[in-house]
């Protein structure tokens, strides 16, 4: 399938077909309005057109209007904003009278924030080894959002190149204010910036920290020690020891330089720590040093500014990433381990798949012609590998509908809950 | 002070309820507007007294007392006594007494709170200042209450917080013990289950156990919850008042109220207008000599790493704007650095809008003011970010090292280190100024731009003397 190789220059030619035949505009629009016709003209959906032209503060009455705009403009990127208090005028310019009132809580995890700990790739690159950072991040965040905060309707999306997005769409999440959002974001942030030796500092082992540790432990040896090889060179060892106060670090250095591999060096670190602790040479506030180290290397790194405010834009699912040509597809956190960013289809691949499918069925139809059966027309996305991602998205929509129905029932008093 | 019926009620004699009914508790949620008659003179007097109270509270922290610490409370109490505001000292006692003096104190507190609502609902900035002070005042009184006093308060204001059952507490023992910050005696602590949204400050720092959207807080933290309720109610009320302020056109008190904020000449640093622009070529020299440590660090990082994340760009960019870096120069300055690491196209696409926005040239076209110390100290700093207050966010040993590098003596550095350890970040910054300039600042540091100006003034003064 040489034709499916994606070329960035062909994007303007591919987008019109993608939006016409594949993009799930109905499902997306349905999600963004939550079945409420009063929301559709208050939800910001902004477009970025070729040549970096931004169209902000657009809203669409219904899915057809949305589709028409897509077919007219072929945006390179679609961003989703907040639901505003007032109707959005399609004029687009900023007006201070616009008050955002509702918005999913969103998280953005970008691989570049791991550049000081990942050793396999840098910048825009991503490989199965560093993808493990995303696996760990997704599992930890998904667990915390569900168990600690009680959220249920969570959509995880591959950003199209090297990161993941998360949308929490429960009603009770959508109505949180900026202060509450930033409280969640900071609750989930454990790494400190600035000039600090210890980037992670624990005084106690909070239940959520303990849960995160279990996830990290699943991956630490294989993904962090072996694959990332975080202690494999003297340079990396120095970086590691840079997290320990100068008072102790020589004690660890001696033990760790005696051995060679990351796994051995880590073992030496843990052993030294345990010995020192037995000899009561570790002050109390350092008692979680081993855990702190693991968190430094593996705990999710969030861009919290995205999460903190109600009206921050975030790219919509099913957009095409212009550089990679890949579709920004939803995935299930349960199966993130088996999610391979390399296997995500590019726009050109999808269009090829339609053609292949159509050619095949045409041949079959010829064979079946004598039976004179009328062929059933099937939707284009079902002919392609996009199908399974649309299915995941629709499942998320059904979950939302079920929650909304349950909330209505509780409101009407037909169901008694606490 | 009920606006809707103001004109009608003003001349009507009001049958007052007994004070014990009206003002039953030292701590109040101020839910109903008072309907008593008072003289203009008294009106002015109690309003000014409350203004003094709120200012005293405001100033206690910059004097070097950690917010909400015992030391902070003592400072406020002493200052109130010095200012002759005995009634407020009384309300801090936590006694909820029943003497006539107690009732008079509560009445003055109640009425003056409502008078100040009228004065402080008038702009976003005023509302915010008033809200912060009132929240602190609320906290001071609430935490002084005994167990009994708290119970009475909860009953009076119909708060339905009840502790979780012993069974639930035992079944969650491991989680509660591990997750509750500062917990000493598990057996003797009562836990309350509240929506996490009511205790954001505890959630933020992972200080409490969370499960399914509920926070399990120890009774000692109940104040956080009630305070956040109070904040929500008061904030909503102030907005409500602000929309109806035109109804309040009484000429006897109008001038006092609309001018009230002018009486407030707090220490907030305001950016001077029309000051001289700075030459971008001087920035390196300025950073070395005149920037506070936070901005100096931002500058050095930008020069060495050619990048800052969003918050960093805002913090540093607005600081530079306020010291007089013009838009064109700022654009060039950022572009020259950033393009050492990325191509021009990427810079234009990703960052130019940002800089224009900062200068109020696009979008909302607002004139953003540079961040104050309080804002910088309370911001959170993630990995790879460099904004924030060095004295607050850095490791104390690195602060020490850094200030020594900047020419502070070892003794001086130790003094700074001690201040940092005690949580006096702004005082530490003031000391740093003192050691690097050889001159103490009267009022401490409240704003990075204030630091810059003070430092420039010293230099100007010195060169002036030479001539």
Interface residues (C-beta under 8 A of the other chain):
Chain A: X52 X94 X96 X113 X116 X147 X148 X149 X150 X151 X172 X176 X179 X180 X182 X183 X184 X186 X187 X189 X191 X192 X193 X194 X195 X196 X197 X198 X199 X203 X204 X205 X206 X207 X208 X209 X210 X245 X246 X301 X302 X303 X304 X305
Chain B: X175 X178 X179 X181 X196 X197 X200 X201 X203 X204 X205 X206 X209 X210 X211 X212 X213 X214 X297 X310 X311 X349 X363 X364 X365 X380 X381 X382 X383 X384 X385 X386 X388 X390 X393 X394 X395 X397 X398 X399 X402
